[in-house]
């Protein structure tokens, strides 16, 4: 990618699931990458250290350990490294934890984003990509979900912070002509997936002969999207972010929703194990379905997800089996 090759790109959340894959791709493309991460304990920081280990040994990678809520640290990083572009992935994620700690989610996802936008304006950044979420659609009555659909009724604090992030990003385009592209990500999975997310968690439970918690009757559906497809979309958003085209919002999904029951059946096929199901009630804040309309993303970005769910889960399963550290991915 010619843009990345000529750029210094600051990636926030660089040691996370998506951020580490994105960092690896940028380095492969020839970019200089400044990775910012605070290694918070939302899940084991050692996992994040492992995620970023290969990049950390690269001569075009610099790690900045900082919290995006720390305005001075953010400003200092921009002044020292002078990035041309920003891909902002750092956030407190997860619907259910946001219900328990809405203040924390607001501090990180809103105040932290404002700090980055201010530093980007002051530093003359030319391109800014903000990672939003399909959660902004809430229980959208229309499917598939299009970027032009109303998103005024989020059903969790996490979703509300992502919608608010889009709104504040738009004001920075309007007031400062900072080109911002908001990427609405749909249920990402693959190697390095956060341990609390369904596919990775279920793979481990099935392999260990432990029950899978199934919330609801299994009919809820998600637009599962393999991490490599998401990275390709984010890089396309980076190319799209320029002063001539201004502000934009794009769905990045698989556009092939799969029910919870069908996802569990796919895991059974991939692992060769039969799942033990533990029925659970639906959780507050969970949506009934997600489904990305990719009409705009395909037309403007050339975005076309290429990975089938069964293939992506098989790759994630192979990655889990190959881990050197002790883990529960063994047959019982």
C-alpha positions as CSV (number, residue, x, y, z in Angstrom):
1,X,0.0,0.0,0.0
2,X,1.7,3.2,-1.2
3,X,0.2,5.4,1.5
4,X,1.4,3.3,4.4
5,X,4.8,2.9,2.8
6,X,5.3,6.6,2.9
7,X,3.8,7.2,6.3
8,X,4.3,7.2,10.0
9,X,1.1,5.7,11.4
10,X,0.2,6.0,15.1
11,X,-2.0,3.0,16.1
12,X,-3.7,3.2,19.4
13,X,-4.5,-0.1,21.1
14,X,-1.6,-1.6,19.1
15,X,-1.1,-4.5,21.4
16,X,-4.7,-5.6,21.4
17,X,-6.4,-8.2,19.2
18,X,-7.1,-6.1,16.1
19,X,-4.4,-3.5,16.8
20,X,-1.6,-6.1,16.7
21,X,-2.7,-7.6,13.5
22,X,-3.0,-4.1,12.0
23,X,0.5,-3.2,13.2
24,X,1.9,-6.3,11.6
25,X,0.3,-5.5,8.3
26,X,1.4,-1.9,8.3
27,X,5.0,-3.0,9.0
28,X,4.8,-5.5,6.2
29,X,3.5,-2.8,3.9
30,X,6.6,-0.6,4.7
31,X,5.1,1.9,7.2
32,X,6.8,3.3,10.2
33,X,4.4,2.5,13.1
34,X,4.1,4.1,16.5
35,X,2.1,1.8,18.7
36,X,0.3,3.3,21.8
37,X,-1.0,1.0,24.4
38,X,-1.5,1.2,28.2
39,X,-1.6,-2.7,28.7
40,X,-4.6,-2.3,31.0
41,X,-5.8,-5.3,33.0
42,X,-9.2,-5.7,31.3
43,X,-7.6,-9.0,30.3
44,X,-4.1,-10.4,31.0
45,X,-1.5,-7.8,29.9
46,X,0.8,-10.7,29.2
47,X,-1.4,-11.7,26.2
48,X,-1.0,-8.2,24.8
49,X,2.8,-8.4,25.3
50,X,2.8,-11.6,23.3
51,X,0.6,-10.0,20.6
52,X,3.1,-7.2,20.0
53,X,6.3,-9.2,20.5
54,X,7.1,-9.6,16.8
55,X,6.5,-6.0,16.0
56,X,8.5,-4.8,19.0
57,X,11.6,-6.3,17.4
58,X,11.1,-4.4,14.2
59,X,13.3,-1.4,13.5
60,X,10.3,0.6,12.1
61,X,8.2,0.1,15.2
62,X,8.2,2.2,18.4
63,X,6.1,1.3,21.4
64,X,4.6,4.1,23.5
65,X,3.2,2.9,26.8
66,X,0.6,5.5,27.6
67,X,-3.1,5.8,28.5
68,X,-5.1,7.9,26.0
69,X,-6.8,9.6,29.0
70,X,-3.4,11.1,29.8
71,X,-3.5,14.3,27.8
72,X,0.1,15.2,28.3
73,X,1.4,11.8,27.3
74,X,-0.7,11.8,24.2
75,X,0.4,15.3,23.2
76,X,4.1,14.4,23.9
77,X,3.9,11.3,21.7
78,X,2.6,13.3,18.8
79,X,5.2,16.0,19.3
80,X,8.0,13.4,19.5
81,X,7.0,11.1,16.7
82,X,5.0,13.4,14.4
83,X,2.7,10.8,12.8
84,X,1.2,11.5,9.4
85,X,-1.9,9.3,10.2
86,X,-3.7,7.9,13.1
87,X,-5.7,4.7,13.4
88,X,-7.5,4.9,16.7
89,X,-8.5,1.5,18.0
90,X,-7.9,1.9,21.8
91,X,-11.1,1.7,23.8
92,X,-12.8,0.0,26.6
93,X,-14.8,-2.7,24.8
94,X,-17.7,-4.9,25.7
95,X,-21.4,-4.3,26.2
96,X,-21.9,-5.9,29.5
97,X,-18.9,-4.4,31.4
98,X,-20.0,-1.0,30.2
99,X,-23.3,-1.3,32.0
100,X,-21.4,-1.9,35.2
101,X,-18.8,1.0,34.7
102,X,-20.3,3.6,32.4
103,X,-18.1,6.3,33.9
104,X,-14.9,4.5,33.0
105,X,-16.1,3.8,29.5
106,X,-16.9,7.5,29.0
107,X,-13.5,8.6,30.3
108,X,-11.6,6.2,28.0
109,X,-13.8,6.2,24.9
110,X,-14.8,9.9,24.8
111,X,-12.2,11.8,26.7
112,X,-9.4,9.7,25.3
113,X,-10.7,10.2,21.8
114,X,-10.9,14.0,22.3
115,X,-7.2,14.0,23.5
116,X,-6.2,12.2,20.3
117,X,-8.2,14.4,18.0
118,X,-6.8,17.5,19.7
119,X,-3.2,16.2,19.3
120,X,-3.9,15.3,15.7
121,X,-5.1,18.8,14.9
122,X,-2.1,20.4,16.7
123,X,0.3,18.0,15.0
124,X,-1.0,18.5,11.5
125,X,-2.1,14.9,11.0
126,X,-3.4,14.3,7.5
127,X,-5.5,11.2,8.1
128,X,-7.5,9.8,11.0
129,X,-9.4,6.6,11.3
130,X,-11.7,6.0,14.3
131,X,-12.8,2.5,15.1
132,X,-16.5,2.6,15.9
133,X,-18.8,-0.4,16.3
134,X,-21.8,-2.1,14.9
135,X,-23.3,-1.7,18.4
136,X,-24.3,1.8,17.4
137,X,-27.2,0.3,15.4
138,X,-28.8,-1.1,18.6
139,X,-31.9,-3.2,17.7
140,X,-32.2,-1.7,14.3
141,X,-35.5,-2.9,12.8
142,X,-34.1,-2.9,9.3
143,X,-31.6,-5.3,8.0
144,X,-29.0,-5.3,6.7
145,X,-27.7,-2.2,8.6
146,X,-26.7,0.7,6.4
147,X,-24.7,3.8,7.4
148,X,-27.7,6.0,6.5
149,X,-29.9,4.2,9.1
150,X,-30.8,6.2,12.2
151,X,-28.5,5.3,15.1
152,X,-30.1,7.5,17.8
153,X,-31.1,4.6,20.2
154,X,-28.1,2.8,21.5
155,X,-28.9,0.2,24.1
156,X,-25.6,0.1,26.1
157,X,-23.2,2.7,27.4
158,X,-20.5,1.1,25.2
159,X,-22.6,1.7,22.1
160,X,-23.4,5.2,23.2
161,X,-19.7,6.1,23.6
162,X,-19.0,4.8,20.1
163,X,-21.9,6.9,18.6
164,X,-20.7,9.9,20.6
165,X,-17.2,9.3,19.3
166,X,-18.5,9.5,15.7
167,X,-20.2,12.7,16.5
168,X,-17.2,14.4,18.1
169,X,-15.0,13.2,15.2
170,X,-17.4,14.9,12.8
171,X,-17.0,18.2,14.6
172,X,-13.2,18.0,14.1
173,X,-13.7,17.7,10.4
174,X,-16.2,20.6,10.4
175,X,-14.1,22.9,12.6
176,X,-10.5,21.9,11.8
177,X,-10.8,20.1,8.4
178,X,-9.3,17.0,10.0
179,X,-10.3,14.2,7.6
180,X,-11.8,11.4,9.8
181,X,-13.2,8.1,8.7
182,X,-15.3,6.1,11.2
183,X,-15.2,2.4,10.7
184,X,-18.1,0.5,12.2
185,X,-16.7,-3.0,13.0
186,X,-18.9,-6.0,13.1
187,X,-18.0,-8.9,15.6
188,X,-14.4,-9.6,14.8
189,X,-12.8,-13.0,15.4
190,X,-9.6,-14.8,14.6
191,X,-6.1,-15.5,16.2
192,X,-5.3,-13.3,19.2
193,X,-9.0,-12.7,19.8
194,X,-9.8,-11.3,23.3
195,X,-10.3,-14.2,25.7
196,X,-13.7,-13.0,26.8
197,X,-15.2,-13.1,23.3
198,X,-17.5,-15.9,22.2
199,X,-15.6,-17.8,19.5
200,X,-12.3,-18.1,21.3
201,X,-14.0,-18.8,24.6
202,X,-16.3,-21.5,23.1
203,X,-13.4,-23.2,21.3
204,X,-11.6,-23.6,24.6
205,X,-14.6,-24.8,26.5
206,X,-15.7,-27.3,23.8
207,X,-12.1,-28.7,23.6
208,X,-12.0,-29.0,27.4
209,X,-15.4,-30.8,27.6
210,X,-16.9,-27.9,29.5
211,X,-20.3,-26.4,28.9
212,X,-20.9,-23.4,26.6
213,X,-23.2,-20.7,28.0
214,X,-25.9,-20.0,25.4
215,X,-27.7,-16.8,26.1
216,X,-31.2,-16.9,24.8
217,X,-32.6,-19.6,22.5
218,X,-29.7,-19.5,20.1
219,X,-31.6,-17.6,17.4
220,X,-29.7,-14.3,17.9
221,X,-27.3,-13.7,15.0
222,X,-24.0,-11.9,14.5
223,X,-22.1,-10.7,11.4
224,X,-18.9,-12.5,12.3
225,X,-15.9,-10.9,10.5
226,X,-12.4,-12.4,10.3
227,X,-9.7,-10.2,11.5
228,X,-7.7,-10.1,8.2
229,X,-10.8,-8.8,6.5
230,X,-11.2,-6.1,9.1
231,X,-7.5,-5.1,8.8
232,X,-8.0,-4.8,5.0
233,X,-11.0,-2.5,5.6
234,X,-9.1,-0.3,8.1
235,X,-6.2,0.1,5.6
236,X,-8.8,1.0,2.9
237,X,-10.3,3.6,5.3
238,X,-6.8,5.0,5.9
239,X,-6.5,5.5,2.1
240,X,-10.0,7.0,2.0
241,X,-9.3,9.6,4.7
242,X,-8.1,12.7,2.9
243,X,-9.1,16.4,2.8
244,X,-10.7,16.2,-0.5
245,X,-13.3,13.6,0.7
246,X,-13.7,14.8,4.3
247,X,-15.7,12.9,6.9
248,X,-17.0,9.4,6.2
249,X,-18.6,6.4,7.9
250,X,-18.2,2.8,6.7
251,X,-19.4,-0.6,7.7
252,X,-16.7,-3.3,8.0
253,X,-18.4,-6.7,8.3
254,X,-18.8,-10.1,6.8
255,X,-22.4,-9.4,5.5
256,X,-23.3,-13.0,6.3
257,X,-25.0,-13.2,9.7
258,X,-24.9,-16.5,11.5
259,X,-27.1,-17.6,14.4
260,X,-25.6,-18.5,17.7
261,X,-26.7,-22.1,17.3
262,X,-25.1,-22.3,13.8
263,X,-21.9,-20.8,15.1
264,X,-21.7,-23.4,17.9
265,X,-22.3,-26.2,15.3
266,X,-19.4,-24.8,13.2
267,X,-17.2,-25.0,16.3
268,X,-18.2,-28.6,16.8
269,X,-17.3,-29.4,13.2
270,X,-13.9,-27.7,13.4
271,X,-12.9,-29.2,16.7
272,X,-14.5,-32.6,16.2
273,X,-16.1,-32.3,19.6
274,X,-19.8,-32.2,20.7
275,X,-20.7,-29.0,22.6
276,X,-22.5,-29.2,26.0
277,X,-25.0,-26.4,26.1
278,X,-25.8,-24.4,29.3
279,X,-29.0,-22.4,28.6
280,X,-28.8,-18.8,30.0
281,X,-31.2,-15.9,29.8
282,X,-30.6,-13.0,27.4
283,X,-28.2,-10.4,28.8
284,X,-29.1,-6.7,29.2
285,X,-27.6,-4.6,26.3
286,X,-27.3,-7.5,23.9
287,X,-28.8,-6.9,20.4
288,X,-30.8,-9.5,18.6
289,X,-28.8,-9.4,15.4
290,X,-26.1,-7.6,13.4
291,X,-25.8,-7.5,9.7
292,X,-23.6,-5.1,7.7
293,X,-24.8,-3.6,4.5
294,X,-21.6,-3.2,2.5
295,X,-22.9,-1.3,-0.5
296,X,-21.1,1.9,0.5
297,X,-17.9,0.2,1.7
298,X,-17.6,-1.8,-1.5
299,X,-18.2,1.2,-3.8
300,X,-15.9,3.6,-2.0
301,X,-13.3,1.4,-0.4
302,X,-13.3,-1.7,-2.6
303,X,-14.0,-3.6,0.6
304,X,-14.9,-7.3,0.0
305,X,-14.6,-9.7,3.0
306,X,-13.0,-12.9,1.8
307,X,-13.1,-15.4,4.7
308,X,-15.9,-17.8,5.3
309,X,-16.8,-18.5,9.0
310,X,-15.8,-22.1,8.9
311,X,-12.4,-21.3,7.4
312,X,-11.8,-18.4,9.9
313,X,-12.7,-20.6,12.9
314,X,-10.4,-23.3,11.6
315,X,-7.5,-20.8,11.5
316,X,-8.3,-19.6,15.0
317,X,-8.5,-23.2,16.3
318,X,-5.1,-24.0,14.7
319,X,-3.6,-20.9,16.3
320,X,-5.0,-21.9,19.8
321,X,-3.5,-25.4,19.4
322,X,-0.1,-24.1,18.4
323,X,0.3,-21.9,21.5
324,X,3.3,-22.8,23.5
325,X,1.9,-21.7,26.8
326,X,-0.2,-24.1,28.9
327,X,-3.9,-23.8,27.9
328,X,-7.1,-25.8,28.1
329,X,-7.2,-26.6,24.4
330,X,-6.9,-30.4,24.8
331,X,-9.4,-33.2,24.4
332,X,-11.0,-34.4,27.6
